[in-house]
Amino acid sequence: MPYLKFLVAAIAGSCMLVSIAKAEELPAPIQMLANQGLTIVDTFPAPGGLKGYAAEFQGQAIALYLTADGEHVIVGNLLNLEGRDIAADPLYQLVTGPAQEHAWQQMERATLLQDGDADAPRIIYTMTDPNCPYCHRFREAAEPWIAAGKVQLRHLMVGIIREESPAQAAAIMGSPDPAEALVNHINRRERGGIEAIPRFVRIGEPVIRANHRIMRELNLSSTPIVYYRDENNHVQVIRGMPQPQQFEAIFGPRP
């Protein structure tokens, strides 16, 4: 299905979604897309005689619109007079929101590196490789909020960037003070980072293996991945280094 791969990016963060195809017979155009790999999650109201379907493909929420004759389907955005995609809210409620809440819960249960005041009001989860330069930049961007006690970063440490990453990630998690070890590693990154002390690596290796399983379950393959809650308490995800204009949305007002 090359045209579907063109329409949607194979991005991550999906959870188990129940297809309505099991509960009811789908119209032929919708069933055609279901046969090609889309999960049809539910229906939602749509204007102009259309019927909206919320679907998911490789972690991407997709809006489908069945025409009134029941013989054609439109895939993509449908805008109102204000330029807003009418499917934005239904797709979040039916597809994106449950998937991102699932990811948040996965990370809540993981063994994480606590970076910042444990009582800080704002929690941010981030997947971090010790040799990912953008992970380092994200940690440095967060420093004013961490220092002010406003933010706690919870790092899910992984080792995927370089050959030495798994051992260094394990050494960080196996050290007596993982947060200090991470900061020391970042400060020494121009000299190759911290030494992967074998006794620390042995302690940390089970944590890193478990974190890699979480990455696979969430269909993630790069770092950083940042999860935070917005002003509506909705889980949002940013893949890659956030832009400076996003910092206040992630971290809160500047201290």
Contacts in CASP RR format, 6 or more apart in sequence:
PFRMAT RR
TARGET T0000
AUTHOR 0000-0000-0000
METHOD contacts of the structure
MODEL  1
MPYLKFLVAAIAGSCMLVSIAKAEELPAPIQMLANQGLTIVDTFPAPGGL
KGYAAEFQGQAIALYLTADGEHVIVGNLLNLEGRDIAADPLYQLVTGPAQ
EHAWQQMERATLLQDGDADAPRIIYTMTDPNCPYCHRFREAAEPWIAAGK
VQLRHLMVGIIREESPAQAAAIMGSPDPAEALVNHINRRERGGIEAIPRF
VRIGEPVIRANHRIMRELNLSSTPIVYYRDENNHVQVIRGMPQPQQFEAI
FGPRP
1 36 0 8 1.000
1 37 0 8 1.000
4 33 0 8 1.000
4 36 0 8 1.000
4 37 0 8 1.000
4 38 0 8 1.000
4 57 0 8 1.000
7 62 0 8 1.000
7 75 0 8 1.000
7 76 0 8 1.000
8 57 0 8 1.000
8 58 0 8 1.000
8 60 0 8 1.000
8 62 0 8 1.000
9 60 0 8 1.000
10 58 0 8 1.000
10 59 0 8 1.000
10 60 0 8 1.000
11 58 0 8 1.000
11 59 0 8 1.000
11 60 0 8 1.000
11 239 0 8 1.000
12 59 0 8 1.000
12 218 0 8 1.000
12 219 0 8 1.000
12 220 0 8 1.000
12 221 0 8 1.000
12 225 0 8 1.000
12 239 0 8 1.000
13 59 0 8 1.000
13 99 0 8 1.000
13 100 0 8 1.000
13 102 0 8 1.000
13 103 0 8 1.000
13 218 0 8 1.000
13 219 0 8 1.000
13 220 0 8 1.000
13 237 0 8 1.000
14 56 0 8 1.000
14 58 0 8 1.000
14 59 0 8 1.000
14 99 0 8 1.000
14 218 0 8 1.000
14 219 0 8 1.000
15 98 0 8 1.000
15 99 0 8 1.000
15 101 0 8 1.000
15 102 0 8 1.000
15 103 0 8 1.000
16 102 0 8 1.000
17 39 0 8 1.000
17 41 0 8 1.000
17 56 0 8 1.000
17 95 0 8 1.000
17 98 0 8 1.000
17 99 0 8 1.000
18 41 0 8 1.000
19 34 0 8 1.000
19 39 0 8 1.000
19 40 0 8 1.000
19 41 0 8 1.000
20 26 0 8 1.000
20 40 0 8 1.000
20 41 0 8 1.000
20 42 0 8 1.000
20 43 0 8 1.000
21 31 0 8 1.000
21 34 0 8 1.000
21 40 0 8 1.000
25 31 0 8 1.000
26 34 0 8 1.000
26 40 0 8 1.000
27 66 0 8 1.000
27 70 0 8 1.000
28 70 0 8 1.000
28 71 0 8 1.000
29 66 0 8 1.000
29 70 0 8 1.000
29 71 0 8 1.000
29 72 0 8 1.000
29 73 0 8 1.000
30 40 0 8 1.000
30 53 0 8 1.000
30 64 0 8 1.000
30 66 0 8 1.000
30 73 0 8 1.000
32 73 0 8 1.000
33 40 0 8 1.000
33 55 0 8 1.000
33 64 0 8 1.000
33 73 0 8 1.000
33 75 0 8 1.000
34 40 0 8 1.000
37 57 0 8 1.000
38 55 0 8 1.000
38 56 0 8 1.000
38 57 0 8 1.000
38 62 0 8 1.000
38 64 0 8 1.000
39 55 0 8 1.000
39 56 0 8 1.000
39 57 0 8 1.000
40 53 0 8 1.000
40 54 0 8 1.000
40 55 0 8 1.000
40 64 0 8 1.000
41 53 0 8 1.000
41 54 0 8 1.000
41 55 0 8 1.000
41 56 0 8 1.000
41 94 0 8 1.000
41 95 0 8 1.000
42 53 0 8 1.000
42 54 0 8 1.000
42 94 0 8 1.000
43 51 0 8 1.000
43 52 0 8 1.000
43 53 0 8 1.000
43 54 0 8 1.000
44 52 0 8 1.000
44 53 0 8 1.000
44 54 0 8 1.000
44 87 0 8 1.000
44 90 0 8 1.000
44 94 0 8 1.000
45 52 0 8 1.000
46 52 0 8 1.000
46 65 0 8 1.000
46 78 0 8 1.000
46 86 0 8 1.000
46 87 0 8 1.000
47 78 0 8 1.000
47 86 0 8 1.000
48 68 0 8 1.000
49 67 0 8 1.000
49 68 0 8 1.000
50 65 0 8 1.000
50 66 0 8 1.000
50 67 0 8 1.000
50 68 0 8 1.000
50 74 0 8 1.000
50 78 0 8 1.000
51 65 0 8 1.000
51 66 0 8 1.000
52 63 0 8 1.000
52 64 0 8 1.000
52 65 0 8 1.000
52 66 0 8 1.000
52 87 0 8 1.000
52 90 0 8 1.000
53 63 0 8 1.000
53 64 0 8 1.000
53 65 0 8 1.000
53 66 0 8 1.000
54 61 0 8 1.000
54 62 0 8 1.000
54 63 0 8 1.000
54 64 0 8 1.000
54 87 0 8 1.000
54 90 0 8 1.000
54 91 0 8 1.000
54 94 0 8 1.000
54 95 0 8 1.000
55 61 0 8 1.000
55 62 0 8 1.000
55 63 0 8 1.000
55 64 0 8 1.000
55 95 0 8 1.000
56 62 0 8 1.000
56 95 0 8 1.000
56 99 0 8 1.000
58 219 0 8 1.000
59 99 0 8 1.000
59 219 0 8 1.000
61 91 0 8 1.000
61 92 0 8 1.000
61 94 0 8 1.000
61 95 0 8 1.000
61 96 0 8 1.000
61 99 0 8 1.000
62 75 0 8 1.000
62 76 0 8 1.000
62 91 0 8 1.000
63 75 0 8 1.000
63 76 0 8 1.000
63 77 0 8 1.000
63 78 0 8 1.000
63 85 0 8 1.000
63 87 0 8 1.000
63 90 0 8 1.000
63 91 0 8 1.000
64 73 0 8 1.000
64 74 0 8 1.000
64 75 0 8 1.000
64 76 0 8 1.000
65 73 0 8 1.000
65 74 0 8 1.000
65 75 0 8 1.000
65 76 0 8 1.000
65 78 0 8 1.000
66 72 0 8 1.000
66 73 0 8 1.000
67 73 0 8 1.000
67 74 0 8 1.000
76 87 0 8 1.000
77 85 0 8 1.000
77 87 0 8 1.000
78 85 0 8 1.000
78 86 0 8 1.000
78 87 0 8 1.000
79 85 0 8 1.000
79 86 0 8 1.000
80 86 0 8 1.000
92 234 0 8 1.000
97 234 0 8 1.000
97 235 0 8 1.000
100 227 0 8 1.000
100 234 0 8 1.000
100 235 0 8 1.000
100 236 0 8 1.000
100 237 0 8 1.000
101 235 0 8 1.000
103 218 0 8 1.000
103 227 0 8 1.000
103 235 0 8 1.000
103 237 0 8 1.000
104 125 0 8 1.000
104 227 0 8 1.000
104 235 0 8 1.000
106 214 0 8 1.000
106 217 0 8 1.000
106 218 0 8 1.000
107 125 0 8 1.000
107 154 0 8 1.000
107 156 0 8 1.000
107 214 0 8 1.000
107 227 0 8 1.000
110 156 0 8 1.000
110 210 0 8 1.000
110 211 0 8 1.000
110 214 0 8 1.000
111 173 0 8 1.000
111 207 0 8 1.000
111 210 0 8 1.000
111 211 0 8 1.000
112 125 0 8 1.000
112 154 0 8 1.000
112 155 0 8 1.000
112 156 0 8 1.000
112 157 0 8 1.000
113 128 0 8 1.000
113 154 0 8 1.000
113 155 0 8 1.000
113 156 0 8 1.000
113 157 0 8 1.000
113 172 0 8 1.000
113 173 0 8 1.000
113 178 0 8 1.000
113 179 0 8 1.000
113 182 0 8 1.000
114 152 0 8 1.000
114 154 0 8 1.000
114 178 0 8 1.000
114 179 0 8 1.000
115 139 0 8 1.000
115 146 0 8 1.000
115 152 0 8 1.000
115 153 0 8 1.000
115 154 0 8 1.000
115 155 0 8 1.000
115 179 0 8 1.000
115 182 0 8 1.000
116 146 0 8 1.000
116 149 0 8 1.000
116 151 0 8 1.000
116 152 0 8 1.000
116 153 0 8 1.000
116 179 0 8 1.000
117 146 0 8 1.000
117 149 0 8 1.000
117 152 0 8 1.000
118 152 0 8 1.000
120 146 0 8 1.000
120 149 0 8 1.000
120 150 0 8 1.000
120 151 0 8 1.000
120 152 0 8 1.000
121 150 0 8 1.000
122 145 0 8 1.000
122 150 0 8 1.000
122 151 0 8 1.000
122 152 0 8 1.000
122 228 0 8 1.000
122 251 0 8 1.000
122 252 0 8 1.000
123 152 0 8 1.000
123 154 0 8 1.000
123 228 0 8 1.000
123 229 0 8 1.000
124 142 0 8 1.000
124 151 0 8 1.000
124 152 0 8 1.000
124 153 0 8 1.000
124 154 0 8 1.000
124 226 0 8 1.000
124 227 0 8 1.000
124 228 0 8 1.000
124 250 0 8 1.000
124 251 0 8 1.000
125 153 0 8 1.000
125 154 0 8 1.000
125 156 0 8 1.000
125 226 0 8 1.000
125 227 0 8 1.000
125 228 0 8 1.000
126 135 0 8 1.000
126 138 0 8 1.000
126 153 0 8 1.000
126 154 0 8 1.000
126 155 0 8 1.000
126 156 0 8 1.000
126 224 0 8 1.000
126 225 0 8 1.000
126 226 0 8 1.000
126 227 0 8 1.000
127 155 0 8 1.000
127 156 0 8 1.000
127 158 0 8 1.000
127 211 0 8 1.000
127 215 0 8 1.000
127 220 0 8 1.000
127 223 0 8 1.000
127 224 0 8 1.000
127 225 0 8 1.000
128 135 0 8 1.000
128 139 0 8 1.000
128 155 0 8 1.000
128 156 0 8 1.000
128 157 0 8 1.000
128 158 0 8 1.000
128 182 0 8 1.000
128 223 0 8 1.000
128 224 0 8 1.000
129 135 0 8 1.000
129 157 0 8 1.000
129 158 0 8 1.000
129 159 0 8 1.000
129 160 0 8 1.000
129 161 0 8 1.000
129 165 0 8 1.000
129 169 0 8 1.000
129 223 0 8 1.000
130 157 0 8 1.000
130 159 0 8 1.000
130 161 0 8 1.000
130 165 0 8 1.000
130 168 0 8 1.000
130 169 0 8 1.000
130 172 0 8 1.000
130 182 0 8 1.000
130 185 0 8 1.000
130 193 0 8 1.000
130 194 0 8 1.000
131 159 0 8 1.000
131 161 0 8 1.000
131 162 0 8 1.000
131 164 0 8 1.000
131 165 0 8 1.000
131 168 0 8 1.000
131 189 0 8 1.000
132 161 0 8 1.000
132 223 0 8 1.000
132 224 0 8 1.000
133 189 0 8 1.000
134 223 0 8 1.000
134 224 0 8 1.000
134 240 0 8 1.000
134 241 0 8 1.000
135 223 0 8 1.000
135 224 0 8 1.000
136 186 0 8 1.000
136 189 0 8 1.000
137 241 0 8 1.000
138 224 0 8 1.000
138 226 0 8 1.000
138 241 0 8 1.000
138 242 0 8 1.000
139 153 0 8 1.000
139 182 0 8 1.000
139 186 0 8 1.000
140 186 0 8 1.000
141 242 0 8 1.000
141 244 0 8 1.000
141 247 0 8 1.000
142 151 0 8 1.000
142 153 0 8 1.000
142 251 0 8 1.000
144 254 0 8 1.000
144 255 0 8 1.000
145 151 0 8 1.000
145 251 0 8 1.000
145 252 0 8 1.000
145 254 0 8 1.000
145 255 0 8 1.000
146 152 0 8 1.000
146 153 0 8 1.000
147 255 0 8 1.000
148 255 0 8 1.000
149 255 0 8 1.000
150 251 0 8 1.000
150 252 0 8 1.000
150 255 0 8 1.000
151 251 0 8 1.000
151 252 0 8 1.000
155 182 0 8 1.000
156 211 0 8 1.000
156 214 0 8 1.000
157 169 0 8 1.000
157 172 0 8 1.000
157 173 0 8 1.000
157 178 0 8 1.000
157 182 0 8 1.000
157 207 0 8 1.000
157 208 0 8 1.000
157 211 0 8 1.000
158 165 0 8 1.000
158 169 0 8 1.000
158 208 0 8 1.000
158 211 0 8 1.000
158 212 0 8 1.000
158 215 0 8 1.000
158 223 0 8 1.000
159 165 0 8 1.000
159 166 0 8 1.000
159 168 0 8 1.000
159 169 0 8 1.000
159 208 0 8 1.000
159 212 0 8 1.000
160 166 0 8 1.000
160 212 0 8 1.000
160 215 0 8 1.000
160 221 0 8 1.000
160 222 0 8 1.000
160 223 0 8 1.000
161 223 0 8 1.000
164 196 0 8 1.000
166 205 0 8 1.000
166 208 0 8 1.000
167 196 0 8 1.000
167 201 0 8 1.000
168 185 0 8 1.000
168 193 0 8 1.000
168 194 0 8 1.000
168 196 0 8 1.000
169 208 0 8 1.000
170 196 0 8 1.000
170 200 0 8 1.000
170 201 0 8 1.000
170 202 0 8 1.000
170 203 0 8 1.000
170 204 0 8 1.000
170 205 0 8 1.000
170 207 0 8 1.000
170 208 0 8 1.000
171 181 0 8 1.000
171 194 0 8 1.000
171 195 0 8 1.000
171 196 0 8 1.000
171 197 0 8 1.000
171 200 0 8 1.000
171 201 0 8 1.000
171 204 0 8 1.000
172 178 0 8 1.000
172 181 0 8 1.000
172 182 0 8 1.000
172 185 0 8 1.000
172 194 0 8 1.000
172 200 0 8 1.000
173 203 0 8 1.000
173 204 0 8 1.000
173 207 0 8 1.000
173 208 0 8 1.000
174 181 0 8 1.000
174 200 0 8 1.000
174 201 0 8 1.000
174 203 0 8 1.000
174 204 0 8 1.000
174 207 0 8 1.000
175 181 0 8 1.000
175 197 0 8 1.000
175 200 0 8 1.000
181 194 0 8 1.000
184 193 0 8 1.000
184 194 0 8 1.000
185 193 0 8 1.000
185 194 0 8 1.000
188 194 0 8 1.000
215 221 0 8 1.000
222 239 0 8 1.000
222 240 0 8 1.000
223 240 0 8 1.000
224 240 0 8 1.000
224 241 0 8 1.000
225 237 0 8 1.000
225 238 0 8 1.000
225 239 0 8 1.000
225 240 0 8 1.000
226 237 0 8 1.000
226 238 0 8 1.000
226 239 0 8 1.000
226 240 0 8 1.000
226 242 0 8 1.000
226 250 0 8 1.000
227 235 0 8 1.000
227 236 0 8 1.000
227 237 0 8 1.000
228 235 0 8 1.000
228 236 0 8 1.000
228 238 0 8 1.000
228 249 0 8 1.000
228 250 0 8 1.000
229 235 0 8 1.000
229 236 0 8 1.000
230 236 0 8 1.000
230 249 0 8 1.000
236 249 0 8 1.000
238 246 0 8 1.000
238 250 0 8 1.000
242 250 0 8 1.000
247 254 0 8 1.000
248 254 0 8 1.000
END
